[in-house]
Amino acid sequence: MLTNGRCPKTALSIKDALEALEGRWKLLILFSLSGGSKRFKQISREVPGITDKTLSKELKNLESNKLITRNVYDTFPPTVEYTITDHGRSLENVLEGLHYWGLKHRAMVIEE
């Protein structure tokens, strides 16, 4: 549990986490991939509203943060699949917590 102390290391670790997950799409992409490996268009369908350009950029960023891997298969045309890494899977409790918090938030604030 975090304390209210002003520990610079705590602030730095939160900053690092927020930078790795910043933006409106990364957590939704990780949620999509938590169900197993997917191709680009599958992810695109499961994350409504994201453009192909943005999805491509976010996938590259998630890969550089070692949260997903990009697997290219030697087929014609080439097949590319994205898979969540063990490091990315470590966020499953965070995603689940956000899911339940979002349900409560919607019931309390948005649907009133």
N, C-alpha and C positions, 0 to 999 in steps of 0.2 A: 504494500500500500504506500502511496506517496504521502509525504508529509507537507506541511505548509512552509517548512523551512526554505530558505532561498539558496539551496545548494546549486552551484553552477553546473555540476555534472548532471543533475536532474533536468535542469533547463536545457542543457545541450542534448541529452538523449531524447527529450520530447521534440526538440527542434529537428533532430535527425529523422525521427519517425514521421513527423509532419511533412518534411521535405520529400521523403521517399513515397509518401501516399497523397501528396498534395493534388488538388484538382478534383473535379466532380466525377471522374470516370474510373480512376484506378481501383477503388474498392469494389465498384460494380463489376469490373473486369475480373478481379480476383474471385469475387463471388461466383461468377459464371464458370471460371476454371476450377472451382472447388468441386464441381461435379465430374471432373475428368478432363482429359485432353480434348482440345477443340481446334478446329480450323478457323481461319480468319472470319469467314462469313457466318459461321455458327455463333461466334462471339458477337459479331455485329448484330445479329438477330436478337440475341439475348440482352443486349444493352441498348434499349431503344433511345433514339435521338442522337447517337454518336455518329459522326461522319467517318468515312473510311480513312481520311487523312489524319484525323484526331486519334482514331483507334490505332493506326500504325505508329504514330508518335508515342502514344501511351504504352503500347506493347514494348517498344524499344526501351523506354524508360524503366518499365518494370523488369525487363531483362537485365539492364545495366545495374539495377539494384538487387539482382539475384533473387527476385521474387517469382519469376517464371523462367522457363527455358523455351527456346525456339528449336524445334526439331525439323530438319529438312530431309525428306526421303527422296531417294534417287528413282523417281518415276517420271513419266512424261504425260502431262506436264508435271513439274515438281510439286510434291505435296508438302505442305508446311503445317505443322501442328504446334500448338502452344500448351505447355503443361505447367502447373503450379509446382514450385520446388518445395522441399521440406521447410526451408526458411519462410516461404510464402504461406505454407500450411500453418505455421506457428501463429498466423493472424486469424485462424478460424474462430477462436473464442471472441476476438475483437469484433469480427463480422457478425457473429451470432448475437453478441451483446448490442451492437448497433441496430440489428434487425428488431430485437425486442424493444429497445428504447424507442425506435422509430414508430412501432405500433402504438406504444403508450403515448408518445408525443402526438401522433395523428389523432388519437382518441381524445386527448386532453385539450389540444390547442387548435388543430386544423379543422376538426369536424364539429367544433362547438358552434 
